[in-house]
């Protein structure tokens, strides 16, 4: 749809805002597809959209785009209950790009302008600018009043804890704030889809199991910008390279596999599983290994038996598939996310 179409509204454009000064008059006559971008700037439109969506016959459908917090999603879901489908836009996925793009995608992340930049310095510059703009402009537009500097320090700190089990007390001491404050920061950044809290799975196994979430920066391009990683060589020699690969694989699996539920699992004796996926009544285990030829480990055997897995896949950056044991298979990440 061209930007000058009467059916297109960009709520960061003064002309579009002027056209919506009387929203009922502007929207009611329109037919077919109507696009409203940056909806977070006008959440007051939702009640009117409910009225317009209830017309029969329905002359127009509305595609509503914009940055979203859970509060905004909750408001839209309550106002438009039964009339709305929410589709998260995740940026480029490995399953979209193909196996040949894996290295570049891992380094630069999925934001289109970061991935398609002419070179690594341009990509890194875009990501750094995004971090600043997101904290200084986008979050305040969502009604978040926490100082940008405080959230940037927290985001930097979480990048260094990427892939680790959440320890609020440790981060609170490092940042000089209270534990409830860092928990509030974590929940906020998860609400706006910048961080992922992967919940723990625990059941009655007669073992002490970890019950705190794991935390990841969802986009590895942003993770690498926060860590000061500017190119593939920096990434390969960085101490967080293994954690970065794990987070990358976790995100790509969740985006492509679309499980019914997803957890990680760990015991205090050291057994662990990066992902426990529930899909169509099956239990599927995922281990993410940045190795040339992953091997069967004691931890995998324990997870397979204790969690009664139907299948355990070890995902790695290579290109060959092979079996390690009954129900245990090494699979290239690109092949797994492209499997139908």
LINHUKA-V703652 format. One record per pair of residues at least 6 apart in sequence whose C-alpha atoms are under 8 Angstrom apart, sorted by the first residue. I is the first residue (numbers start at 1). J is the second residue. D is the distance in Angstrom with one decimal. If there is no record, write none. Layout:
I:J:D / I:J:D
This chain:
1:8:7.3 / 2:8:7.6 / 3:9:7.9 / 7:30:6.7 / 7:31:8.0 / 7:33:7.0 / 7:34:4.7 / 7:35:6.2 / 8:34:6.1 / 8:35:4.9 / 8:36:6.2 / 8:37:7.9 / 9:16:5.2 / 9:17:7.8 / 9:35:6.2 / 9:36:4.8 / 9:37:6.1 / 10:16:5.8 / 10:17:7.7 / 10:36:6.2 / 10:37:4.8 / 10:38:6.4 / 11:17:5.7 / 11:36:7.3 / 11:37:6.0 / 11:38:5.5 / 11:39:6.8 / 11:41:6.6 / 11:42:7.6 / 12:38:6.8 / 12:41:7.9 / 19:26:6.5 / 20:26:6.0 / 23:45:7.6 / 24:48:7.1 / 28:52:6.9 / 30:59:7.6 / 30:60:6.5 / 31:59:5.1 / 31:60:4.5 / 31:61:7.7 / 32:59:6.1 / 32:60:4.3 / 32:61:6.0 / 33:60:5.7 / 33:61:5.1 / 33:62:6.0 / 33:63:7.2 / 34:60:6.8 / 34:61:6.1 / 34:62:4.8 / 34:63:6.1 / 35:62:5.9 / 35:63:4.8 / 35:64:6.0 / 35:65:7.6 / 36:62:7.3 / 36:63:6.3 / 36:64:4.9 / 36:65:6.1 / 37:64:6.0 / 37:65:4.6 / 37:66:5.6 / 38:64:7.9 / 38:65:5.7 / 38:66:4.0 / 38:67:6.6 / 39:64:6.5 / 39:65:6.0 / 39:66:5.3 / 39:67:7.6 / 40:66:6.1 / 40:67:6.4 / 40:68:6.8 / 40:72:7.2 / 40:141:7.3 / 40:142:6.6 / 41:141:6.9 / 41:142:7.9 / 43:72:7.5 / 46:76:6.3 / 46:79:6.4 / 46:80:7.2 / 47:79:6.1 / 47:80:7.7 / 49:80:7.7 / 50:79:6.7 / 50:80:5.5 / 50:83:7.5 / 53:60:7.8 / 53:61:7.3 / 53:83:6.9 / 67:138:7.7 / 67:192:7.9 / 68:142:7.7 / 68:192:6.3 / 69:142:7.0 / 69:191:5.6 / 69:192:5.0 / 70:191:5.5 / 70:192:7.1 / 77:84:7.0 / 90:110:7.4 / 91:110:4.8 / 91:111:5.1 / 91:112:6.4 / 92:109:7.9 / 92:110:4.5 / 92:111:6.5 / 92:112:6.5 / 93:110:6.4 / 93:252:6.7 / 93:255:7.6 / 94:101:7.3 / 94:102:6.5 / 94:105:7.1 / 94:252:6.7 / 94:334:6.8 / 94:337:7.4 / 95:256:7.0 / 95:334:7.0 / 95:337:5.7 / 95:338:5.3 / 98:334:6.9 / 99:334:5.2 / 99:335:7.6 / 102:334:7.4 / 104:115:7.4 / 105:115:6.6 / 106:220:6.2 / 106:221:7.0 / 106:245:7.7 / 106:248:6.6 / 107:220:6.6 / 107:221:5.7 / 107:224:7.1 / 107:231:7.2 / 107:232:6.7 / 107:235:7.6 / 108:114:6.1 / 108:115:5.5 / 108:123:6.9 / 108:124:7.7 / 108:220:6.9 / 108:221:4.2 / 108:222:7.8 / 108:224:7.9 / 109:115:6.4 / 109:219:5.5 / 109:220:5.1 / 109:221:3.8 / 109:222:7.0 / 110:219:6.7 / 110:221:7.2 / 113:123:7.4 / 113:126:7.3 / 114:122:7.8 / 114:123:4.6 / 114:124:7.2 / 114:126:6.1 / 114:127:6.4 / 114:221:7.7 / 115:123:6.8 / 116:123:7.7 / 117:123:5.1 / 120:230:6.8 / 120:231:6.3 / 121:230:7.1 / 124:225:6.4 / 124:230:6.4 / 127:221:7.2 / 127:222:6.2 / 127:225:6.6 / 128:222:7.8 / 128:225:6.3 / 128:226:8.0 / 131:222:7.6 / 135:148:5.2 / 135:151:7.4 / 135:152:7.4 / 136:148:5.7 / 139:145:7.8 / 151:185:7.1 / 153:175:7.6 / 154:175:7.3 / 154:182:7.7 / 154:185:7.5 / 155:226:7.8 / 156:226:5.7 / 156:227:7.4 / 157:171:7.5 / 158:215:7.7 / 158:216:7.7 / 158:217:7.5 / 159:216:7.6 / 159:217:6.4 / 159:223:6.0 / 159:226:6.5 / 159:227:6.7 / 160:227:7.3 / 160:240:7.7 / 161:215:7.5 / 161:216:8.0 / 162:215:6.0 / 162:216:4.8 / 162:217:6.4 / 162:243:6.5 / 162:244:7.4 / 162:247:7.7 / 163:214:6.2 / 163:215:5.6 / 163:216:5.3 / 163:243:5.5 / 163:244:7.6 / 163:246:7.2 / 163:247:6.4 / 164:214:5.5 / 164:215:6.1 / 164:216:7.8 / 165:212:6.4 / 165:213:5.8 / 165:214:4.3 / 165:215:6.4 / 166:212:6.1 / 166:213:5.7 / 166:214:5.5 / 166:215:6.1 / 167:212:8.0 / 168:179:5.6 / 168:182:6.5 / 168:183:6.6 / 169:178:7.9 / 169:179:5.5 / 171:179:7.8 / 171:182:7.1 / 172:178:5.5 / 172:179:5.2 / 172:181:7.7 / 172:182:6.0 / 186:195:7.6 / 189:195:5.6 / 190:196:5.6 / 190:197:6.8 / 193:218:7.3 / 194:217:6.2 / 194:218:5.7 / 194:219:7.3 / 195:215:7.0 / 195:216:5.6 / 195:217:4.6 / 195:218:5.2 / 196:215:5.7 / 196:216:5.1 / 196:217:6.4 / 196:218:5.9 / 197:213:5.8 / 197:214:5.7 / 197:215:4.9 / 197:216:6.7 / 198:213:5.4 / 198:214:5.1 / 198:215:6.3 / 198:216:7.9 / 198:262:7.5 / 198:263:5.9 / 198:264:6.6 / 199:211:8.0 / 199:212:7.0 / 199:213:4.5 / 199:214:6.6 / 199:262:7.7 / 199:263:5.2 / 199:264:6.4 / 200:210:6.9 / 200:211:5.6 / 200:212:6.3 / 200:213:5.6 / 200:214:7.5 / 200:263:5.3 / 200:264:5.0 / 200:265:5.5 / 200:266:7.6 / 201:211:7.5 / 201:263:5.5 / 201:264:6.0 / 201:265:5.3 / 201:276:7.8 / 202:209:6.3 / 202:210:7.6 / 202:211:7.2 / 202:265:7.0 / 205:306:7.2 / 207:267:6.9 / 207:268:8.0 / 208:267:5.7 / 208:268:5.7 / 208:269:7.7 / 209:265:7.7 / 209:266:5.8 / 209:267:4.0 / 209:268:5.8 / 210:265:7.3 / 210:266:5.5 / 210:267:5.5 / 210:268:6.4 / 214:264:7.7 / 216:247:6.2 / 217:223:5.9 / 217:247:7.5 / 218:247:7.2 / 218:248:7.8 / 218:251:6.7 / 219:248:7.5 / 220:244:6.8 / 220:247:7.5 / 220:248:6.2 / 223:244:7.9 / 224:230:7.1 / 224:235:7.9 / 229:235:5.9 / 229:238:7.9 / 235:241:6.0 / 242:289:7.7 / 242:290:6.1 / 245:288:7.5 / 245:289:7.7 / 245:290:6.5 / 246:274:8.0 / 246:288:5.3 / 246:289:7.0 / 246:290:7.7 / 249:288:6.5 / 249:315:7.5 / 249:333:6.9 / 250:274:7.9 / 250:275:7.4 / 250:288:7.7 / 252:337:6.8 / 253:336:7.8 / 253:337:6.0 / 254:262:8.0 / 256:337:5.6 / 256:338:7.5 / 257:337:6.8 / 259:277:6.0 / 259:278:5.9 / 259:279:5.1 / 260:277:7.5 / 260:278:5.6 / 260:279:5.2 / 260:280:7.4 / 261:277:5.9 / 261:278:5.2 / 261:279:7.1 / 262:275:6.7 / 262:276:5.7 / 262:277:4.7 / 262:278:6.5 / 263:275:5.6 / 263:276:5.1 / 263:277:6.6 / 264:272:7.7 / 264:273:5.8 / 264:274:5.2 / 264:275:4.6 / 264:276:5.5 / 265:272:5.3 / 265:273:5.1 / 265:274:6.8 / 265:275:7.1 / 265:276:7.0 / 266:272:4.0 / 266:273:6.3 / 270:299:7.5 / 271:298:7.9 / 271:299:4.7 / 271:300:7.8 / 271:302:6.8 / 271:303:7.1 / 272:299:6.1 / 272:300:7.6 / 272:303:6.8 / 273:285:6.9 / 273:286:6.8 / 273:287:6.1 / 273:299:7.7 / 273:300:7.3 / 273:303:6.6 / 274:285:7.7 / 274:286:5.9 / 274:287:5.2 / 274:288:6.7 / 275:285:5.8 / 275:286:4.9 / 275:287:6.6 / 276:283:6.9 / 276:284:5.9 / 276:285:4.8 / 276:286:6.4 / 277:283:5.8 / 277:284:5.1 / 277:285:6.2 / 277:286:7.8 / 278:284:6.4 / 282:309:7.8 / 282:310:6.3 / 283:308:7.4 / 283:309:5.1 / 283:310:5.4 / 283:311:7.0 / 284:309:5.8 / 284:310:5.9 / 284:311:5.0 / 284:312:5.9 / 284:313:7.7 / 285:304:7.8 / 285:309:6.4 / 285:311:6.2 / 285:312:4.5 / 285:313:6.2 / 286:312:5.8 / 286:313:5.0 / 286:314:5.9 / 286:315:7.1 / 287:312:7.6 / 287:313:6.3 / 287:314:4.6 / 287:315:6.1 / 288:314:5.9 / 288:315:4.9 / 288:316:6.2 / 289:314:6.7 / 289:315:6.1 / 289:316:5.1 / 289:317:8.0 / 290:316:5.5 / 290:317:6.4 / 291:316:6.4 / 291:317:7.3 / 292:316:7.6 / 292:317:7.5 / 292:318:6.4 / 293:318:7.9 / 294:314:7.5 / 294:316:7.6 / 294:330:7.1 / 295:324:6.8 / 296:324:6.1 / 296:325:7.7 / 303:309:7.6 / 304:311:7.9 / 304:312:7.1 / 310:327:6.9 / 311:327:4.9 / 311:328:6.3 / 312:327:6.0 / 312:328:4.8 / 312:329:6.5 / 313:328:5.9 / 313:329:5.1 / 313:330:5.8 / 313:331:6.5 / 314:328:7.6 / 314:329:6.1 / 314:330:4.6 / 314:331:6.0 / 315:330:6.1 / 315:331:5.1 / 315:332:5.5 / 315:333:5.1 / 315:336:7.8 / 316:330:7.4 / 316:331:6.6 / 316:332:5.2 / 316:333:5.7 / 317:332:5.8 / 317:333:6.2 / 317:334:7.9 / 318:332:5.4 / 318:333:7.8 / 319:331:7.8 / 319:332:5.4 / 320:330:7.9 / 320:331:6.8 / 320:332:6.4 / 321:329:7.2 / 321:330:5.5 / 321:331:4.8 / 321:332:6.5 / 322:329:5.8 / 322:330:5.3 / 322:331:7.0 / 323:329:4.3 / 323:330:6.0 / 324:330:6.9
